[in-house]
Amino acid sequence: MSMESSSKPKTKRTVRSRFDPRPALGRLTLRLLGVRNPWLQHPNVRSGSDLTLGERSADVLRNSMGSWPFVFGALLFLALWISINEIIGPKSFDYYPFILLNLLLSCLAALQGAILLIAARRADSISGELAQSDHQIDADTLVAVTEIRDLTREVHVLTTQLHALSDMIYRHVTATDEK
């Protein structure tokens, strides 16, 4: 590695997300602080007190059931249930083949499917709100770009007229100087 390449200052690049205008480091800090969904800070996405109880519940359940702690907790629960019932033996509350455990797991699977569908519907509504915001921003940007283009054309016309007047003045001044 040459001295020349090592002496060049390194430019720091920040990656910007489409929905999160903060730099990537800011998003990492949010994650470390426990803020899992930066879109909650988006001004056009309903959050907090704007949400119904069902929407808040769907967010909480989606975030908890779709996590590794939930998986490890479920595995620990299953291991404890089976171990306790095997240690106690035939007089336990749910001895092998663990019929009560199978019933609980079936009920959990049925409820979890419905809860995940509710959470998916909530995610769809968030996507819709973000898409609507993007569409409005794009429409506003199109209007602004059109106005800027029209103003640029006007500036060009005025600049052309100014050059023409400047040439006329120059010719007039040089013509009077020659007389």
N, C-alpha and C positions, 0 to 999 in steps of 0.2 A: 504494500500500500504506500503510495507516494505521500510526501508531505503536503503537496498541493491539494489532494483530495481530502486529507484529514483536516486541513485548516479552513475548509469551506463551512460556513455556518449551516447547520441543519435546520430546515424549515419544519415547523410543527404543523402537521395537517390535522384538521378536525373533520371527522365524518359526521355529516348531518343526516338525520332521518327525515323522511317525508312528513311525518306527523309531529316530530319532536324537534323544535328548532334549536334546542340546546346541544352543545357539543357532546361527543361520545363520552368524554370524561365525566360530564355532568350526569349522563344516564347511568354510568357505572356507579357514581356516588349515590344516586337514588336507589339503585339496587342494593348497595351495601347498607344503606339506611333502612332497608325493608320496603321501599316503595316498589312493588312489582310491576305495576302497570302505569308507565309514564303517560299513556293516553288519558289517564284520569285527570291530568293537568291541562288537557286540551280544552280551550274555551268553548268549543262547540259540541262537546260530549257531556251529556248529563252525568252528574256524579253526586255523591253525598246525599244531601237532603232532597235533591231533585228526583231521586230514585224512589220507586215504591218499595215496600217491605219485601215483596217477592223478588224484585230485581237485585236488591242488596243481598238477600239470602242466596240467590243463584250465584252471585259473584263469590260469596264466601265459600259456598259448597264446592264450586268449580275449582277455586284456588286451593282448597284443602284436599278434596278427593283426587285431584290431578297432581299430587305431589309425592315425592319419595317418603316423607315422614308418614303419610297415610299408608303407603304400601308396607313400610317396615312395621308400623303399628298393627296393621291387619295380620301380618305374618306372626308378630309376637303374640297377638290375641289367639290366633289359631294354635300356635305352639303351646301356650299356657292351657288352653281349653283341653287339648288332646292329652297333654302331660298330666294335668290334674285328674282327669277322668280315668286315665290308665293307672295312675298311682293308687287312687281310691279303689279301683277294681269294679266288680259287678254291682256293688251297692252305690255307685256314684250316680249323679243326677242325669248323666248322658253317656252311658257306657257304649263301647264299640257296638255298632257301626255309626255312632254319633248322629242319630236321627234329629235331635234337637239342633245340633250344629248345622246340619244340612238344611233344616227349615229356616234357621236364621240367615244363612248364606243366600238361600233362594230369595227370601224377602229383601235382603240387602241388595241383591242384584236387580230385582224388579224396581225398587225405589231408586237405586243408583242410575238405572237407565233413564227413568223419568226425569230425575234431577239433572242429568247430563244433557238431556234434550232441552230442558228449560234454560240451562246455562248456554247452550249453543244458540238458542233463540236470542238470548241477551247479547251474545257476541255478534250475532247478525245485526241487532239493532245498533250496536256500537259501530260496526262497519258501515251501516247505512248513514249514521250521523256523520262519520268521518268523510264518507263519499259525498254527502250533501255539502259539507263544508268545503271540500276540495272543489266541487263544481262551482260553488259561489265564488271562491277565490279565483278560479280559472276565468269565470265570467267577468269579474272585476278587473282582472289582469288584462283581458282582451280589450275591455273598454279603455283602460289606461294606455295600452300599447297603441290603440287606434288614435287616441288623442295625441300621444307623443308623435306618432307618424304624421298626423295632420299639422301639428305645430312645426315639425321639422320641415315639411314642405313649404309652410308659410315663411319660415326663416330663410329657406333657400330662395324663394321668390323675392323676398325683401333684400337678401344679399345680392342677388342678380341686379335688382333695381339700383341698389347702392353703388355697385360697380359701374353701372351705366351712367349714373349721375356723376360719379367720380371722374369717369373718362370725359364726360361733357365739360365738367369744370376745368379739368386739366387742359383740354383742347382750347377752351375759352381763355384761360390764363396764358397759355403759350402763344395764342393768336394775338392777344393784346400786348404781350411782351415784344413781339416781333414788329409791331407798328411803331 
